[in-house]
């Protein structure tokens, strides 16, 4: 993994946002008249663009899905954003990559305003040259579009750029932009989902990922 530029997904790759996202989804569904007491049944919302996830999971049309998304954000921007934790070993991994002289970026379908606040609050924004995410109106929630935008804005060569993520959307976005990609098994995508996209590399733990970078140079 010789790549000079490393793109990280956020949710499920750098942090475990399980509590904040599922509780905020639960809140939004309650506002829509849907009672779901089991938060584990809402974990599939972690990773994909939420508008599409509401439509697929509950058959909402786009108008109703946007209403649910707005309810979600009511709670998430105040409380859910901070119900999060950095995965063990991630800060050490980022330190290693910086020491190796690599350029680090975040590419998340989460709105960039939320992503930058999470990175600031949990004290890892200092590791990244820039944090890219979607707009509040839904622009660039698609990982293919987001990664292309990042490459264009930063002037990065695909051959020198690696995407790391825990869901198929990250791997598809990388492949369609000509990037190598790493699938991580400690996030929210199961092995079948990840291996179905034939990632360049797969690592089950942060420690394995860190070791691979230590051996790369």
C-alpha positions in Angstrom: 0.0 0.0 0.0 2.4 2.6 -1.4 -0.3 5.3 -1.9 0.6 8.9 -1.1 -3.1 9.9 -0.5 -5.4 8.1 1.9 -9.1 8.7 1.9 -11.1 7.5 5.0 -14.8 6.9 5.4 -15.9 8.2 8.7 -18.8 6.1 10.2 -17.7 2.6 10.9 -14.1 3.2 9.7 -12.8 5.9 12.0 -15.6 6.0 14.6 -18.4 3.9 16.0 -21.5 6.1 15.7 -23.9 3.4 16.5 -25.7 5.0 19.5 -26.0 8.5 18.0 -27.3 7.4 14.6 -29.7 4.7 15.7 -31.2 6.8 18.5 -31.7 9.7 16.1 -33.3 7.4 13.5 -35.5 6.1 16.3 -36.5 9.6 17.1 -37.2 10.4 13.5 -39.4 7.3 13.1 -41.3 8.2 16.2 -42.1 11.6 14.7 -43.4 9.7 11.6 -45.6 7.5 13.8 -43.4 4.4 13.6 -42.4 2.8 16.9 -39.1 0.8 16.8 -37.8 0.0 20.3 -34.9 -2.3 19.1 -32.0 0.0 18.2 -30.1 -3.0 16.7 -32.7 -3.2 13.9 -31.7 0.3 12.9 -28.0 -0.3 12.4 -28.5 -0.8 8.7 -28.9 3.0 8.5 -25.2 3.4 9.3 -23.2 4.1 6.2 -25.6 4.5 3.3 -27.1 7.9 2.3 -30.0 8.3 4.8 -32.6 9.6 2.3 -32.3 6.5 0.2 -32.2 4.3 3.4 -35.5 5.7 4.6 -37.1 5.2 1.2 -35.8 1.6 0.9 -36.5 0.5 4.5 -40.0 2.0 4.9 -41.2 2.6 1.4 -41.3 6.4 1.9 -41.5 8.6 -1.2 -38.9 11.3 -1.5 -41.0 13.9 0.2 -41.7 11.7 3.2 -38.1 10.5 3.4 -36.9 14.2 3.4 -39.3 14.9 6.3 -37.9 11.9 8.2 -34.3 13.1 7.4 -35.1 16.5 8.8 -36.5 14.9 12.0 -33.3 12.8 12.2 -31.1 15.9 12.0 -33.1 17.7 14.7 -31.7 15.2 17.2 -28.5 14.3 15.6 -27.1 17.9 15.3 -27.7 18.5 19.0 -27.1 15.2 20.7 -26.5 12.3 18.3 -23.4 13.8 16.8 -21.6 13.4 20.2 -22.9 9.9 20.9 -19.9 8.5 19.2 -16.4 7.1 19.9 -13.2 6.7 18.0 -12.3 3.0 17.4 -9.4 1.8 19.5 -6.1 2.1 17.6 -7.3 4.7 15.1 -5.4 7.6 16.4 -2.2 5.5 16.5 -2.9 4.5 12.8 -3.3 8.1 11.8 -0.1 9.0 13.6 1.8 6.4 11.6 0.4 7.6 8.3 1.3 11.1 9.1 4.8 10.1 10.1 5.1 8.3 6.8 4.4 11.6 5.0 1.1 10.6 3.5 -1.8 13.0 2.9 -5.0 12.1 4.7 -8.6 13.0 3.8 -12.1 12.1 5.0 -14.7 11.2 2.4 -18.1 10.6 4.0 -21.7 10.8 2.8 -22.5 12.5 6.1 -22.9 16.3 5.7 -19.5 17.9 5.9 -20.7 20.2 8.7 -21.4 17.3 10.9 -18.2 15.4 9.9 -16.0 18.3 10.7 -17.6 18.9 14.1 -17.2 15.2 15.0 -13.5 15.3 14.0 -13.0 18.5 16.0 -14.8 17.3 19.1 -13.0 13.9 19.1 -9.7 15.5 18.4 -8.6 13.9 15.1 -9.3 16.7 12.6 -5.6 17.7 13.0 -4.6 14.5 11.1 -6.5 15.5 7.9 -5.7 17.9 5.1 -9.4 18.3 4.4 -12.7 16.7 5.4 -15.2 16.2 2.5 -18.9 15.3 2.9 -22.3 15.9 1.4 -24.2 19.1 1.4 -27.4 19.4 3.5 -29.5 19.4 0.3 -28.2 15.9 -0.5 -25.6 16.9 -3.1 -22.7 14.4 -3.2 -24.2 11.8 -0.8 -23.3 9.3 -3.5 -19.7 8.1 -2.9 -18.9 7.9 -6.6 -19.7 11.6 -6.9 -18.1 12.5 -3.6 -14.8 10.8 -4.4 -14.6 12.3 -7.9 -15.2 15.8 -6.3 -12.5 15.3 -3.8 -10.0 14.1 -6.4 -10.8 17.1 -8.6 -10.7 19.6 -5.8 -7.3 18.3 -4.4 -5.8 17.5 -7.8 -5.0 13.9 -6.7 -3.9 11.1 -9.1 -6.2 8.0 -8.7 -3.1 5.7 -9.0 -1.7 7.4 -5.9 -4.9 7.4 -3.9 -6.4 4.7 -1.6 -10.0 4.6 -0.2 -10.6 2.9 3.1 -14.2 2.0 4.2 -16.5 -0.4 5.9 -19.5 -0.5 3.4 -19.9 -1.4 -0.2 -20.6 2.2 -1.1 -17.0 3.1 -0.2 -15.6 0.3 -2.4 -17.9 1.0 -5.4 -17.0 4.7 -5.1 -13.3 3.8 -5.2 -13.5 1.3 -8.1 -15.5 3.6 -10.3 -13.0 6.4 -9.8 -10.0 4.1 -10.5 -8.8 3.8 -6.9 -7.5 0.9 -5.0 -9.5 0.2 -1.9 -9.4 -1.4 1.6 -12.4 -3.0 3.2 -12.3 -3.0 7.0 -14.2 -5.8 8.8 -14.7 -4.1 12.1 -17.4 -1.6 10.9 -21.0 -2.2 9.8 -20.6 -4.0 6.5 -20.7 -7.8 6.7 -18.0 -9.9 5.0 -20.3 -11.0 2.1 -21.2 -7.4 1.3 -17.6 -6.3 1.3 -16.0 -9.3 -0.5 -18.8 -9.0 -3.1 -17.1 -5.8 -4.2 -13.7 -7.4 -4.6 -11.7 -4.9 -2.5 -8.0 -4.7 -3.2 -7.3 -5.5 0.5 -9.4 -6.6 3.4 -8.4 -6.3 7.1 -10.5 -7.4 10.1 -9.0 -5.0 12.7 -7.5 -1.6 13.0 -4.3 -3.3 14.2 -4.0 -5.4 11.0 -4.5 -2.3 8.9 -1.8 -0.4 10.9 0.6 -3.3 10.5 0.0 -3.4 6.7 1.0 0.3 6.4 4.0 -0.2 8.6 5.2 -2.9 6.2 4.3 -1.0 3.1 7.2 1.5 3.2 
